[in-house]
Amino acid sequence: QVQLVESGRGLVQPGGSLTLSCVASGFPFSSYSMRWYRRGLGKERAPLARITGDGSGTNYEDFVKGRFTISRDNAKNTSYLQMNDLTPEDTAMYYCQASPTFWGTRGVHWGQGTQVTVSS
């Protein structure tokens, strides 16, 4: 049974940092690219970053470049999203996704999401 479980939810002050984790099970983790998405209130779910199965390649959406870093530890079946210099606009539900390809949309698996709130 495929499972993706995000953690790291929290309330963060503007300018602060937070690292989200996504623990995977039920599939060959190192063979899957991992992605992070988010959905703000009233907005559509949007991609943020992705990383190849071996961690050698990454891609970021322009609006998170320089602030967010995606990584993975295949020994722990875990992907991470480190977020720095957070603003209230970063408030959203954050999701991880596992994909058999770097850019494709077929055969993907989703986590249940974890809430991040940025507020003073």
N, C-alpha and C positions, 0 to 999 in steps of 0.2 A: 504494500500500500504506500503510495507516494504521499509524503508529508513535507510541507515547508512551514516552519514555525518562526515567525519574526518575534523579536524582543528588543527592548531598549526604549519603549515608549516613555514619554515624560514631558514635563513642563520645563521649558528652558527660557531664560531671559534673552532678549535681543542681544546679538553679539556673541552669544554662547555657542557651545559645541555639544554634539551628541553623536554617539555611534550606535547604529542599529545592527543587529545580528539576524541571520536567517539560517537556521539549522535544517538540513535536508536529510531525508531518509527515503528508502524504497526505490531508488534508482541509482545508476552509476554516476555519482556526483561529478567526478572529474571529467566525464564525457559531455557534460552539459554546460552551456554558457549560463551565466546568472545575470539577472537584470533587476534593477530597482525602479519602481514606479511610485507615483503618489497621486492622490486625488484630494484636492481642496474642496471645501464646502461649496456646493453648487457648480463645481467644475468637473470636467472629464478627467479620467485617469490618464496621466502623462508619463512617458518614459523619462528617466533621469540619467541612468548610466548602465553600462553592461560590461561584462568581462568574459574572456574566453575560458574554456574549460581548464586549461593549464595556467591561467592567470597571466599569460604573456601579452595579451592585448586588451585594451579598454577603449571605451567610447563614451563621451559625455555630451549631454545636451548643453547648448551654449549657456543657458541661464544658470547652470550649476558649475561650470568649469572654473577651477581655481578655488572653489569652496567645498565641493564634495569629492570624496575619494572612495572608489569601489575597490574591494579586495576580496580575497578568498583564501581559505586554508583547507586544502583538500584532505589533509589528514584528519580534520575535524568535521568534514562535510558542512562547512559553514562559510557563508558569504557575509561581508560587512559593508556598511555604508557609513563612512565617517563624514559628518557634516559640521562645517565651521562657519563662523560669522553668520549665524542664523538671524533671520528677520521674521516679523509676523507673517509675511507672505509665504513663508515656508511651512506654516501651519497646515497640516494635512494628515490623511491616513496614508501610511507608507507600506508598500507591498513589495515582496520579492517574487521573482518568477524564474523558473528553470526552463531552459529551452535547448532542444537538441542541436540547434544551429545558432550562429551568432546573430543573424538578422531575421531569420524566419519566424513565422507566427504559428506554425503547426506543432502539435504535440507538446505544448507548454503546460506547465503546472504552476499554480498560484498559491501563495500563502494567504493567511486570513487577514493580514494587515496589522499594523501597530500605529497608534496615534501619537503624533508629535504636535505639541502646542508651543508656540513661541510667543511669549507675552511677558510684559513687565508687571 
